[in-house]
Amino acid sequence: MKAFITGSRAYGTATPTSNFDLVIQVSVEDKAALEAEFGTTVRAGNLNLICLTTEKEMMAWMLAKEECMTLARPFDGNREVAVAIHKAWFRKLGLLARSAFGLSGVAR
């Protein structure tokens, strides 16, 4: 399994009450099972899972994460800016943002 931390914990903008956002690559079947069990947001306490099913989705999220990390101080963890950056990377790579944003703690 491939996984990495994203969000404010990765960007260096976390506060004591920030959650943990974990991006994981799962099979289409596992994503469907998680969605059936948890709905469109997979949360367990202070943990949000962002479930992706392809290498290309993982690459898009990682590139967006890296961009957010370089901008961490100027945008100061602004969630709307981070979401826009992620969606832009999905578009750049020819992916539908919904494929990644449907089952996560990130707004569509």
Secondary structure, 3 states (H helix, E strand, C coil): CCEEEECHHHHCCCCCCCCEEEEEECCHHHHHHHHHHHCCCEEECCEEEEEECCHHHHHHHHHHHHHHHHCHHHHCCCHHHHHHHHHHHHHHCCCCCHHHHCCCCCCC
